[in-house]
Amino acid sequence: MTELPVSPDPLVVDTPAPAPARRVDTHSHLLPGVDDGCKTVEESVACAKILVANGYSHAFCTPHIWHNNRGISRTSVPRLVKMLQAELDAAQVPLTLFPGGEMNLYLGVDKTPADEVVPLGLGTYMLVDMWVAELPPFFEGAVEWLQNLGLSVVLAHPERMRAIQDDPDLIDYIQSLGVYLQGNLQCFTDKPEALTRKCAEKFLLDGKYFILGSDTHNPETIDVRTGGLARVRELVGEETLDQLTVANPRKLVETFGTADARG
């Protein structure tokens, strides 16, 4: 694997001058009490404040869509997002929320009811994840199923999949299926020897990622997630960082700025 430049301490970085709030977090678990993310509204508001402090103006709320986590749907998520948006507005936190979901791919996922397929912004991009040591035979069929629904598939944090860590070239096959890739910012602040960080930095330098997300879960861990912004900037520069956190995320919703939780 290509040797990459290593920061002496990835969590100790120079603080850049404040930038206009315009970044879009494409992967977050801000909705309180629905999955393994924020547990309370107070935690959600605290995370939102940190995102804003790091230059974010928008965030997609992407609760886990698991076969054993019922109640996440095209009906419930916009309602929950609207409730959280009201809390942020009341707390004067200038973060605009969009609905979405993070669907786990498993054998039989193609039997998922249509109402439980919750694309980003209820648009045409579907965030999915997998936790496998080997790419399963059903993967290609699951991708095709979503594509036949008119959705573009976005694979969340591929650098965290053991199958890809063991064979990084597998990413080329996945992309050949028309799958987009979302990198996790936290992985850029992992220990330099961690496979997650090695894969994330390789994929970043190879231009594999379409978007980057924080995958925020709680206030305790959000700083190491947003800290990844500095490492990405160090590796590829501000222009590419903006492409992955500003320009490309705004392509996820056709009418960006009018399809938020207040709509």
JONORUR-V43373 format. One record per pair of residues at least 24 apart in sequence whose ideal C-beta (glycine too) atoms are under 10 Angstrom apart, sorted by the first residue. I is the first residue (numbers start at 0). J is the second residue. If there is no record, write none. Layout:
[[I | J] [I | J]]
//
This chain:
[[0 | 167] [0 | 194] [0 | 197] [0 | 198] [0 | 200] [0 | 201] [1 | 167] [1 | 197] [1 | 200] [1 | 201] [1 | 204] [1 | 205] [2 | 197] [3 | 191] [3 | 196] [3 | 197] [3 | 199] [3 | 200] [3 | 201] [3 | 203] [3 | 204] [3 | 234] [4 | 191] [4 | 200] [4 | 204] [4 | 230] [4 | 233] [4 | 234] [5 | 190] [5 | 191] [5 | 192] [5 | 196] [5 | 200] [5 | 230] [6 | 187] [6 | 188] [6 | 191] [6 | 229] [6 | 230] [6 | 233] [6 | 234] [7 | 191] [8 | 188] [8 | 191] [9 | 187] [9 | 188] [9 | 189] [9 | 190] [9 | 191] [9 | 196] [9 | 223] [9 | 226] [9 | 227] [9 | 229] [9 | 230] [9 | 233] [10 | 188] [10 | 222] [10 | 223] [10 | 226] [10 | 227] [10 | 229] [10 | 230] [11 | 226] [11 | 229] [12 | 188] [12 | 226] [12 | 228] [12 | 229] [12 | 230] [12 | 232] [12 | 233] [13 | 229] [13 | 233] [14 | 229] [15 | 54] [15 | 228] [15 | 229] [15 | 232] [15 | 237] [17 | 52] [17 | 53] [17 | 54] [18 | 53] [18 | 54] [18 | 237] [18 | 241] [18 | 245] [19 | 54] [19 | 56] [19 | 245] [20 | 50] [20 | 51] [20 | 52] [20 | 53] [20 | 54] [20 | 55] [20 | 56] [20 | 57] [20 | 93] [20 | 94] [20 | 95] [21 | 54] [21 | 55] [21 | 56] [21 | 57] [21 | 241] [21 | 244] [21 | 245] [21 | 246] [21 | 249] [22 | 50] [22 | 51] [22 | 53] [22 | 54] [22 | 55] [22 | 56] [22 | 57] [22 | 58] [22 | 211] [22 | 213] [22 | 225] [22 | 228] [22 | 240] [22 | 241] [22 | 243] [22 | 244] [22 | 245] [22 | 248] [23 | 55] [23 | 56] [23 | 57] [23 | 58] [23 | 59] [23 | 95] [23 | 97] [23 | 210] [23 | 211] [23 | 212] [23 | 243] [23 | 244] [23 | 245] [23 | 246] [23 | 247] [23 | 248] [23 | 249] [23 | 250] [23 | 251] [23 | 252] [23 | 255] [24 | 50] [24 | 53] [24 | 55] [24 | 56] [24 | 57] [24 | 58] [24 | 59] [24 | 60] [24 | 61] [24 | 94] [24 | 96] [24 | 97] [24 | 184] [24 | 210] [24 | 211] [24 | 212] [24 | 213] [24 | 214] [24 | 215] [24 | 224] [24 | 225] [24 | 244] [24 | 248] [25 | 57] [25 | 58] [25 | 59] [25 | 61] [25 | 97] [25 | 99] [25 | 119] [25 | 120] [25 | 124] [25 | 126] [25 | 153] [25 | 155] [25 | 181] [25 | 182] [25 | 209] [25 | 210] [25 | 211] [25 | 212] [25 | 213] [25 | 214] [25 | 243] [25 | 244] [25 | 247] [25 | 248] [25 | 251] [26 | 58] [26 | 59] [26 | 60] [26 | 61] [26 | 99] [26 | 101] [26 | 119] [26 | 126] [26 | 128] [26 | 153] [26 | 155] [26 | 156] [26 | 181] [26 | 182] [26 | 183] [26 | 184] [26 | 210] [26 | 211] [26 | 212] [26 | 213] [26 | 214] [26 | 215] [26 | 224] [26 | 248] [27 | 55] [27 | 58] [27 | 59] [27 | 60] [27 | 61] [27 | 62] [27 | 94] [27 | 96] [27 | 99] [27 | 101] [27 | 212] [27 | 213] [27 | 214] [27 | 215] [27 | 216] [27 | 221] [27 | 224] [28 | 60] [28 | 61] [28 | 62] [28 | 63] [28 | 101] [28 | 213] [28 | 214] [28 | 215] [28 | 216] [28 | 217] [29 | 58] [29 | 59] [29 | 60] [29 | 61] [29 | 62] [29 | 79] [29 | 80] [29 | 83] [29 | 87] [29 | 94] [29 | 96] [29 | 213] [29 | 215] [29 | 216] [29 | 217] [30 | 60] [30 | 61] [30 | 62] [30 | 71] [30 | 75] [30 | 76] [30 | 79] [30 | 80] [30 | 82] [30 | 83] [30 | 96] [30 | 98] [31 | 79] [31 | 82] [31 | 83] [31 | 86] [32 | 62] [32 | 79] [33 | 60] [33 | 62] [33 | 63] [33 | 68] [33 | 70] [33 | 71] [33 | 75] [33 | 76] [33 | 79] [34 | 61] [34 | 62] [34 | 63] [34 | 64] [34 | 65] [34 | 68] [34 | 71] [34 | 100] [34 | 101] [34 | 216] [35 | 62] [35 | 63] [35 | 65] [35 | 68] [35 | 216] [35 | 217] [36 | 60] [36 | 61] [36 | 62] [36 | 63] [36 | 214] [36 | 215] [36 | 216] [36 | 217] [37 | 83] [37 | 215] [37 | 216] [37 | 217] [37 | 218] [37 | 221] [38 | 216] [38 | 217] [39 | 217] [40 | 82] [40 | 83] [40 | 86] [40 | 87] [40 | 90] [41 | 86] [41 | 90] [41 | 218] [42 | 215] [42 | 216] [42 | 217] [42 | 218] [42 | 219] [42 | 221] [43 | 83] [43 | 86] [43 | 87] [43 | 90] [43 | 92] [43 | 96] [43 | 215] [43 | 217] [43 | 218] [44 | 83] [44 | 86] [44 | 87] [44 | 89] [44 | 90] [44 | 92] [44 | 94] [44 | 218] [45 | 90] [45 | 92] [45 | 217] [45 | 218] [45 | 219] [45 | 221] [46 | 92] [46 | 94] [46 | 213] [46 | 215] [46 | 216] [46 | 217] [46 | 218] [46 | 219] [46 | 220] [46 | 221] [46 | 224] [46 | 225] [47 | 83] [47 | 84] [47 | 86] [47 | 87] [47 | 90] [47 | 92] [47 | 93] [47 | 94] [47 | 96] [47 | 215] [47 | 218] [47 | 221] [48 | 87] [48 | 90] [48 | 91] [48 | 92] [48 | 93] [48 | 94] [48 | 218] [48 | 221] [49 | 213] [49 | 215] [49 | 218] [49 | 221] [49 | 222] [49 | 224] [49 | 225] [50 | 92] [50 | 94] [50 | 213] [50 | 215] [50 | 221] [50 | 224] [50 | 225] [51 | 87] [51 | 92] [51 | 93] [51 | 94] [52 | 225] [53 | 184] [53 | 213] [53 | 221] [53 | 222] [53 | 224] [53 | 225] [53 | 226] [53 | 228] [53 | 229] [53 | 244] [54 | 225] [54 | 228] [54 | 241] [54 | 244] [54 | 245] [55 | 93] [55 | 94] [55 | 95] [55 | 213] [55 | 215] [55 | 225] [55 | 228] [55 | 244] [55 | 245] [56 | 93] [56 | 94] [56 | 95] [56 | 245] [56 | 256] [57 | 93] [57 | 94] [57 | 95] [57 | 96] [57 | 97] [57 | 120] [57 | 245] [57 | 248] [57 | 249] [57 | 251] [57 | 252] [57 | 255] [57 | 256] [57 | 259] [58 | 83] [58 | 87] [58 | 94] [58 | 95] [58 | 96] [58 | 97] [58 | 99] [58 | 212] [58 | 213] [58 | 215] [58 | 248] [58 | 259] [59 | 96] [59 | 97] [59 | 98] [59 | 99] [59 | 100] [59 | 101] [59 | 118] [59 | 119] [59 | 120] [59 | 124] [59 | 126] [59 | 210] [59 | 212] [59 | 248] [59 | 251] [59 | 252] [60 | 84] [60 | 96] [60 | 97] [60 | 98] [60 | 99] [60 | 100] [60 | 101] [60 | 117] [60 | 119] [60 | 215] [60 | 260] [61 | 97] [61 | 98] [61 | 99] [61 | 100] [61 | 101] [61 | 102] [61 | 117] [61 | 119] [61 | 126] [61 | 128] [61 | 155] [61 | 181] [61 | 212] [61 | 214] [61 | 215] [62 | 98] [62 | 99] [62 | 100] [62 | 101] [62 | 117] [63 | 100] [63 | 101] [63 | 102] [63 | 103] [63 | 128] [64 | 99] [64 | 100] [64 | 101] [64 | 102] [64 | 103] [64 | 108] [64 | 111] [64 | 115] [64 | 116] [64 | 117] [64 | 125] [64 | 126] [64 | 127] [64 | 128] [65 | 101] [65 | 102] [65 | 103] [65 | 105] [65 | 128] [66 | 102] [66 | 103] [66 | 105] [66 | 107] [66 | 108] [66 | 110] [66 | 111] [66 | 115] [67 | 103] [68 | 103] [68 | 115] [69 | 115] [70 | 115] [71 | 100] [71 | 101] [71 | 102] [71 | 114] [71 | 115] [71 | 117] [72 | 100] [72 | 112] [72 | 113] [72 | 114] [72 | 115] [72 | 116] [72 | 117] [73 | 98] [73 | 100] [73 | 112] [73 | 113] [73 | 114] [73 | 115] [73 | 116] [73 | 117] [73 | 118] [73 | 121] [74 | 114] [74 | 115] [74 | 117] [75 | 100] [75 | 114] [75 | 115] [75 | 117] [76 | 100] [76 | 115] [76 | 117] [76 | 121] [76 | 260] [77 | 117] [77 | 120] [77 | 121] [77 | 260] [77 | 262] [78 | 260] [79 | 260] [80 | 259] [80 | 260] [80 | 261] [81 | 259] [81 | 260] [81 | 261] [81 | 262] [82 | 260] [83 | 260] [84 | 259] [84 | 260] [84 | 261] [85 | 260] [85 | 261] [87 | 260] [88 | 260] [88 | 261] [95 | 255] [95 | 256] [95 | 259] [95 | 260] [95 | 261] [96 | 259] [96 | 260] [96 | 261] [97 | 121] [97 | 122] [97 | 248] [97 | 251] [97 | 252] [97 | 255] [97 | 258] [97 | 259] [97 | 260] [97 | 262] [98 | 122] [98 | 258] [98 | 259] [98 | 260] [99 | 124] [99 | 125] [99 | 126] [99 | 251] [99 | 252] [100 | 125] [100 | 126] [100 | 127] [101 | 125] [101 | 126] [101 | 127] [101 | 128] [101 | 153] [101 | 155] [101 | 156] [101 | 181] [101 | 212] [101 | 214] [102 | 126] [102 | 127] [102 | 128] [102 | 129] [102 | 141] [102 | 145] [102 | 150] [102 | 152] [102 | 155] [103 | 127] [103 | 128] [103 | 129] [103 | 130] [103 | 155] [104 | 128] [104 | 129] [104 | 130] [104 | 131] [104 | 135] [104 | 137] [104 | 138] [104 | 140] [104 | 141] [104 | 142] [104 | 144] [104 | 145] [104 | 152] [104 | 154] [105 | 129] [105 | 130] [105 | 131] [105 | 135] [105 | 137] [105 | 141] [106 | 135] [106 | 136] [106 | 137] [106 | 138] [106 | 140] [106 | 141] [107 | 137] [107 | 141] [108 | 137] [108 | 140] [108 | 141] [108 | 144] [108 | 145] [109 | 137] [109 | 140] [109 | 141] [109 | 143] [109 | 144] [109 | 145] [109 | 147] [109 | 148] [110 | 144] [111 | 141] [111 | 144] [111 | 145] [113 | 148] [116 | 144] [116 | 145] [116 | 148] [116 | 150] [118 | 145] [118 | 148] [118 | 149] [118 | 150] [118 | 151] [118 | 153] [118 | 251] [118 | 252] [119 | 150] [119 | 151] [119 | 153] [119 | 181] [119 | 210] [119 | 248] [119 | 251] [119 | 252] [120 | 251] [120 | 252] [120 | 253] [120 | 254] [120 | 255] [120 | 258] [120 | 259] [121 | 252] [121 | 258] [122 | 150] [122 | 151] [122 | 250] [122 | 251] [122 | 252] [122 | 253] [122 | 254] [122 | 255] [122 | 258] [123 | 148] [123 | 149] [123 | 150] [123 | 151] [123 | 251] [123 | 252] [123 | 253] [124 | 150] [124 | 151] [124 | 152] [124 | 153] [124 | 179] [124 | 181] [124 | 209] [124 | 210] [124 | 248] [124 | 250] [124 | 251] [124 | 252] [125 | 149] [125 | 150] [125 | 151] [125 | 152] [125 | 153] [125 | 154] [125 | 179] [126 | 152] [126 | 153] [126 | 154] [126 | 155] [126 | 179] [126 | 181] [126 | 210] [126 | 212] [126 | 251] [127 | 152] [127 | 153] [127 | 154] [127 | 155] [127 | 178] [127 | 181] [128 | 153] [128 | 154] [128 | 155] [128 | 156] [128 | 157] [128 | 159] [128 | 160] [128 | 181] [128 | 214] [129 | 154] [129 | 155] [129 | 156] [129 | 157] [129 | 159] [129 | 160] [129 | 162] [129 | 163] [130 | 156] [130 | 159] [130 | 160] [130 | 161] [130 | 162] [131 | 160] [131 | 161] [131 | 162] [131 | 163] [132 | 160] [132 | 161] [132 | 162] [132 | 164] [132 | 165] [133 | 160] [133 | 161] [133 | 162] [133 | 165] [133 | 166] [133 | 169] [134 | 160] [134 | 162] [134 | 163] [134 | 166] [134 | 169] [134 | 172] [134 | 173] [135 | 162] [138 | 162] [138 | 172] [138 | 173] [138 | 176] [138 | 178] [139 | 172] [139 | 173] [139 | 176] [139 | 178] [142 | 173] [142 | 176] [142 | 177] [142 | 178] [143 | 176] [143 | 177] [145 | 178] [146 | 176] [146 | 177] [146 | 178] [151 | 177] [151 | 178] [151 | 179] [151 | 209] [151 | 250] [151 | 251] [152 | 176] [152 | 177] [152 | 178] [152 | 179] [152 | 180] [153 | 178] [153 | 179] [153 | 180] [153 | 181] [153 | 209] [153 | 210] [153 | 212] [153 | 251] [154 | 178] [154 | 179] [154 | 180] [154 | 181] [154 | 209] [155 | 180] [155 | 181] [155 | 182] [155 | 183] [155 | 210] [155 | 212] [155 | 214] [156 | 180] [156 | 181] [156 | 182] [156 | 183] [156 | 184] [156 | 185] [156 | 186] [156 | 195] [156 | 198] [156 | 199] [156 | 211] [156 | 212] [156 | 214] [157 | 181] [157 | 182] [157 | 183] [157 | 198] [157 | 199] [157 | 202] [157 | 207] [157 | 208] [158 | 182] [158 | 183] [158 | 186] [158 | 187] [158 | 189] [158 | 193] [158 | 194] [158 | 195] [158 | 196] [158 | 197] [158 | 198] [158 | 199] [158 | 200] [158 | 201] [158 | 202] [158 | 203] [158 | 207] [158 | 208] [159 | 183] [159 | 185] [159 | 186] [159 | 189] [159 | 194] [159 | 195] [159 | 198] [159 | 199] [159 | 214] [160 | 195] [160 | 198] [161 | 194] [163 | 194] [163 | 198] [163 | 202] [164 | 193] [164 | 194] [164 | 195] [164 | 197] [164 | 198] [165 | 194] [167 | 194] [167 | 197] [167 | 198] [167 | 201] [167 | 202] [167 | 205] [167 | 207] [170 | 198] [170 | 201] [170 | 202] [170 | 205] [170 | 207] [171 | 205] [171 | 207] [173 | 207] [174 | 207] [174 | 209] [178 | 209] [179 | 207] [179 | 208] [179 | 209] [179 | 210] [179 | 247] [179 | 251] [180 | 207] [180 | 208] [180 | 209] [180 | 210] [180 | 211] [181 | 208] [181 | 209] [181 | 210] [181 | 211] [181 | 212] [181 | 214] [181 | 243] [181 | 247] [181 | 248] [182 | 207] [182 | 208] [182 | 209] [182 | 210] [182 | 211] [182 | 212] [182 | 214] [182 | 227] [182 | 231] [182 | 243] [183 | 211] [183 | 212] [183 | 213] [183 | 214] [183 | 224] [183 | 227] [184 | 211] [184 | 212] [184 | 213] [184 | 214] [184 | 215] [184 | 221] [184 | 223] [184 | 224] [184 | 225] [184 | 226] [184 | 227] [184 | 228] [184 | 229] [184 | 230] [184 | 231] [184 | 243] [184 | 244] [185 | 212] [185 | 213] [185 | 214] [185 | 215] [185 | 216] [185 | 220] [185 | 221] [185 | 222] [185 | 223] [185 | 224] [185 | 225] [185 | 226] [185 | 227] [186 | 211] [186 | 214] [186 | 223] [186 | 224] [186 | 227] [186 | 230] [187 | 211] [187 | 223] [187 | 224] [187 | 226] [187 | 227] [187 | 228] [187 | 229] [187 | 230] [187 | 231] [187 | 232] [187 | 233] [187 | 234] [188 | 222] [188 | 223] [188 | 224] [188 | 225] [188 | 226] [188 | 227] [188 | 228] [188 | 229] [188 | 230] [189 | 223] [189 | 227] [189 | 230] [196 | 227] [196 | 230] [199 | 227] [199 | 230] [199 | 231] [199 | 234] [200 | 230] [200 | 231] [200 | 234] [200 | 235] [203 | 230] [203 | 231] [203 | 234] [203 | 235] [203 | 239] [203 | 240] [203 | 243] [204 | 234] [204 | 235] [204 | 239] [206 | 235] [206 | 239] [206 | 242] [208 | 235] [208 | 239] [208 | 242] [208 | 243] [208 | 247] [209 | 242] [209 | 243] [209 | 247] [209 | 248] [209 | 250] [209 | 251] [210 | 242] [210 | 243] [210 | 244] [210 | 245] [210 | 246] [210 | 247] [210 | 248] [210 | 249] [210 | 250] [210 | 251] [211 | 240] [211 | 242] [211 | 243] [211 | 244] [211 | 247] [211 | 248] [212 | 243] [212 | 244] [212 | 248] [213 | 244]]
//
